[in-house]
Amino acid sequence: IKDNVLPQRANAVVNFRIHPNDTVASVTQHVKDVTSHIEGLTIAQYEDGIASEASPVSSMDSEAYRVLEAVALSTGGGSVPVAPALVIGATDARYASAISKDAIYRFAPAIYDDVDLNGFHGTNERLSVDNLGRMIKGYAQIMMALCS
């Protein structure tokens, strides 16, 4: 095909992060609904099982959450507000949902600055030495609190 000729076909891979109130089926249907006016468009999911439902929302009313809250306050010097948040990335925690009931927490006892944040999933991915120390101390506190 020459540079000035429009291609006859195009393919796109679209990666969605499923909200806990949605399902893979509802997101797929939404995409089909909003693109139904496009003639010849085909919507299909990968057949390799890569699609997964959102993880369940974890309880804030549990011993595990209270331990994480205490470690977060300790890590932040006692002045950091602690609140749940939605993690938009798929983590390995999803494989533990069958055995953990409603207590999957994605938590890192660290204080990230711009340098740390810009280093995630990129070239020369790294963690500051200060945060490595905080994480070792924080995870040790969690294990001692939950295993005693």
C-alpha positions in Angstrom: 0.0 0.0 0.0 1.3 3.4 -0.9 1.5 6.2 1.7 -1.3 8.2 0.2 -3.8 5.2 0.1 -6.2 4.6 3.0 -5.9 1.1 4.4 -8.9 -1.2 3.9 -8.6 -2.8 7.4 -7.5 -1.7 10.8 -7.1 -3.6 14.1 -7.0 -2.3 17.6 -6.4 -3.8 21.0 -8.2 -2.0 23.8 -7.4 -2.7 27.4 -10.1 -1.9 30.0 -9.9 -1.7 33.7 -13.1 -3.1 35.1 -14.8 -1.1 37.9 -16.1 -3.2 40.8 -19.7 -2.2 39.8 -19.2 -3.5 36.2 -18.5 -6.9 34.6 -16.5 -8.0 31.6 -19.8 -8.7 29.9 -21.3 -5.2 30.7 -18.2 -3.4 29.4 -18.1 -5.5 26.3 -21.8 -4.7 25.7 -21.2 -1.0 26.3 -18.5 -1.0 23.7 -20.8 -2.7 21.2 -23.6 -0.2 22.0 -21.5 2.9 21.5 -19.8 1.6 18.3 -22.9 0.0 16.8 -23.2 2.9 14.2 -19.8 1.9 12.7 -20.4 -0.3 9.6 -18.3 -3.4 9.4 -16.8 -3.1 13.0 -16.3 -6.4 14.8 -15.8 -6.5 18.6 -14.2 -9.6 20.0 -12.4 -10.6 23.3 -9.2 -12.5 23.4 -9.8 -16.2 23.7 -6.8 -16.8 26.0 -8.7 -16.0 29.2 -7.0 -12.7 29.8 -10.3 -10.9 30.6 -11.0 -10.9 34.3 -13.7 -9.5 36.6 -12.8 -6.7 39.0 -11.6 -7.8 42.4 -14.2 -7.5 45.2 -14.1 -4.4 47.4 -12.3 -5.2 50.6 -13.7 -4.4 54.0 -12.5 -1.4 56.0 -14.0 -3.1 59.1 -11.5 -5.8 59.7 -8.4 -6.5 61.8 -6.3 -6.6 58.6 -7.4 -3.1 57.6 -6.8 -1.7 61.1 -3.2 -3.1 61.0 -2.5 -1.6 57.6 -4.0 1.7 58.8 -1.6 1.7 61.9 1.4 0.9 59.7 0.4 3.6 57.2 0.2 6.2 60.1 3.5 5.0 61.4 5.1 5.2 58.0 3.7 8.7 57.3 4.7 10.1 60.7 1.2 10.0 62.1 -0.1 12.9 60.0 -1.1 11.1 56.8 -4.8 10.5 56.3 -5.6 6.8 55.6 -8.4 6.1 53.1 -9.1 3.2 50.7 -8.5 3.8 47.0 -9.1 1.9 43.8 -6.0 0.3 42.3 -6.5 0.4 38.5 -3.8 -2.0 37.6 -4.2 -5.7 37.6 -2.2 -7.2 40.4 -1.4 -10.8 41.4 -3.7 -10.2 44.4 -6.6 -11.2 42.1 -5.4 -14.8 42.4 -6.0 -14.8 46.1 -9.6 -13.7 46.1 -10.9 -17.2 46.4 -9.2 -17.7 49.8 -9.1 -14.2 51.2 -12.9 -13.4 51.4 -13.1 -9.6 51.4 -9.6 -8.8 52.6 -7.3 -8.2 49.6 -5.3 -5.0 50.3 -2.7 -3.7 47.9 -0.5 -1.8 50.2 3.0 -0.5 50.2 4.3 1.3 53.2 6.2 3.9 51.2 6.1 7.6 50.4 6.5 8.1 46.7 7.9 11.3 45.2 7.9 12.3 41.6 11.2 10.4 40.9 9.7 7.2 42.3 6.4 7.7 40.4 8.2 8.3 37.1 10.2 5.1 37.6 7.3 2.7 37.7 7.1 0.3 34.8 9.6 2.2 32.8 13.3 2.1 31.8 15.5 1.7 34.8 12.5 0.8 37.1 13.6 1.4 40.7 12.6 2.2 44.2 14.4 4.7 46.5 16.6 3.3 49.3 14.5 5.3 51.8 11.3 3.6 50.5 13.0 0.2 50.5 13.8 0.7 54.2 10.2 1.9 54.9 8.8 -1.1 53.2 11.0 -3.6 55.0 10.0 -2.1 58.3 6.3 -1.8 57.4 5.9 -5.3 56.2 7.7 -6.6 59.3 5.2 -4.6 61.4 2.3 -6.1 59.5 3.6 -9.7 59.9 4.3 -9.3 63.6 0.8 -7.8 64.2 -1.1 -10.4 62.3 1.0 -13.4 63.3 1.3 -12.8 67.0 
